[in-house]
Amino acid sequence: MPGEPAPGGARRRPGPDRGALRYGWTTGACATAATTAAYTALLTGDFPDPVTITLPGGARPAFALAREALRPGWATASVVKDAGDDPDVTHGAVVTAVVRPGRPGSGVVFRAGAGVGTVTRPGLPLAVGEPAINPVPRRMMRTAVAAVAAQHPEATVDVEIEISVDGGEDLATRTWNPRLGILGGLSILGTTGIVVPYSCSAWIDSIRRGIDVARAAGHRRVAACTGSTSEQVARDVLGLADEALLDMGDFAGAVLKYLRRHPVPQLTVVGGVGKLAKLAAGHLDLHSGRSSVDLAGLAALARGGGADADLQDRVLRANTALGALRICLDDGIALGDLIAAGALRTAREILREAPVDVDVLVIDRAGCLVGRAGPGHPANTHH
């Protein structure tokens, strides 16, 4: 039945237009499983394999061990991360825990092993200098240690846990970690222990952490960019540092809703014609599979900019937003500015009364500025 463990421990759920998708496990769940196995072996001499843990929501998945070793004074166990059907950069990564007795009264102390990053900038939910093991995975591991210790009267919860990820330093270059100031490897993540396919929860969490880091660093302007070309435009036009650039991707809503609660004085939205045409139409998820360009809406924008009926009809018959832009430019209608103005309206609607000044830059595929709106940039001027 839906929700029951599938072979290999992950679960299946129906996905939109994808049939049954297999759920996976976060790095935090894998680290907790490895910690549980290692601490059990340290106390008993035997590794539970598979090892069962309890997730925050009450689920009790079992994990097979990929490696194990027991030596005087320490034990180690490893779990291979299964992200299910999610396109997760850490799928297949080996997560290892080494558990050692700690100083009496120290409680659980966390260490970053090879492939796990260290926090170097303020603004994250961890202090500078701490291993990049997020609060919920820490709580999961503390709970697991306490549960194992409770089964052995002589045991304590004073332990040192070192988490490492094979190849984590290289994998981290494909994440936000370097920009967030998490250096040396990956973060150990997860709030539920479960990876939901295509939920992109890690990306959205990274957007939020990026805003937190920019705020903590004192940046008064951030740029929400739909891709690498947009980021380069933000650097060139606005002169922003990397830590003020948000890799928004398709998640405009995630940026705007978080800034509504955690404002910065200025936000610039930078993106291509097609994605910002969707934002202008009120879409907050700009992915091609979840929203589409409304050519009728673009024709209406063009009409507002002075387009006659013939031009509107040609916009309706354009294949893409970029094609509609070129048709309008040939007739002297600055559709790019009109798209920017529409995107600006949507952004302001989502931000509500938040004290955030917004402007929008629209670019073509080559990174050329083809539209702009915001303070000092009226929508009837072509750039």
Residue, then its C-alpha position, 0 to 999 in steps of 0.5 A: m500500500p502507499g507509504e509502506p517501505a519498498p525494497g531497499g527501504a525507500r518508499r513509493r508515492p505517486g508523482p505528478d505525470r511520473g507514475a510511482l516514484r521511490y522516496g529516499w533518505t536524507t544524509g541526516a537519516c543515513a548519518t543517524a543510522a551509521t551512528t546507531a550501528a557504530y555506538t551499538a557495536l562500541l557497547t556490545g561488540d556487534f553491529p546491527d545490520p540492518v540497523t533501524i532508526t526512528l525518524p522525526g515523523g515516527a517512520r522506522p526505516a532499516f539501513a544496510l551497512a556498507r562498511e563496519a569496523l570495531r577497534p579499542g576505543w572506537a567503532t565506525a559504520s557506513v551507509v550508502k545514501d539512497a535518494g530514491d528517484d530524486p535527482d539528488v547530487t548525494h545519491g550513492a554517497v557513502v556516509t560514515a560515522v565514527v563514534r568514540p567515548g567522550r569526556p564525562g559530562s560532555g554530552v554528544v559532541f559532533r566533528a566534521g570528518a573528510g567530506v563534511g563542511t565547516v561553517t565559516r560565515p554567520g547567518l546559518p543555524l550553526a555557529v561559525g566553526e561548527p561542523a555543517i551538521n544541521p540541527v535536526p540531524r543532530r537531534m536525531m543522532r542525540t536521540a539515537v545515542a540516548a536510545v542505545a544507551a538506555q539499553h545498557p545500564e553502564a552506558t552514557v550519552d557522552v560520545e564524540i560523533e565524527i561524520s564523513v562522506d566519501g568524495g564529499e568535498d568534490l560533491a560540495t562544489r555542485t551545491w550552494n555550500p561554497r557560496l554559503g561559506i560552508l567549506g571543505g565538504l557537504s552539509i548533513l541535511g534533512t528535517t524529516g529524514i525522507v527525500v521526497p522526489y522532485s520536491c527540491s526541498a534542499w534547493i529551497d532550503s539553500i535559497r533561504r540560507g542564502i538570504d540568511v547569510a546575505r543578511a548576516a553579512g550586511h548586504r542591502r541588496v540581493a539578486a534572485c537569478t534564474g541561472s548562471t547567465s543571469e548571475q553574471v548579469a547581476r555581477d556586471v550590472l549591479g556589482l554584487a558579491d557572490e554571497a548576495l546572489l541567490d540561485m533562484g532557479d525556478f523557485a521565485g515563490a520561495v524567494l519572495k515568501y522568505l523575503r516577506r518574512h526576512p526582508v532585505p532593503q533591495l531585491t533585484v530579480v534577474g532572468g530570461v524572457g520566458k521565465l519572467a514572462k511566467l512570473a509576470a503572469g502570476h506563476l511562482d514556480l517557473h519550471s517548464g513542467r509546472s507552468s507555461v508561457d501565456l502567449a495571450g498574456l504577452a499579447a495583452l501586455a503588448r496591447g497595453g504598450g500600444a500594439d495594434a491588432d495585427l501585432q497582437d495576432r503575431v504575438l499569439r502565433a509566436n512559438t516562444a516568449l523570446g520570439a514574441l519579444r523579437i516580433c514586438l521589437d521589430d514594431g517598436i514595442a518594448l515587450g521586455d520592459l512590459i514583462a519586467a513590469g508585470a514580474l515586478r507587480t507579481a513580486r510586490e503582490i507576494l512581498r505584500e507590505a515587506p520593506v523591500d524595494v524591487d526591480v527586475l532585469v530581463i535578459d535574452r539567451a546571450g545575457c543582453l538586457v532586453g527589459r527593466a522595471g522598478p524605481g527609475h525604470p518605467a515600463n515604456t522605455h526600451h533598454 
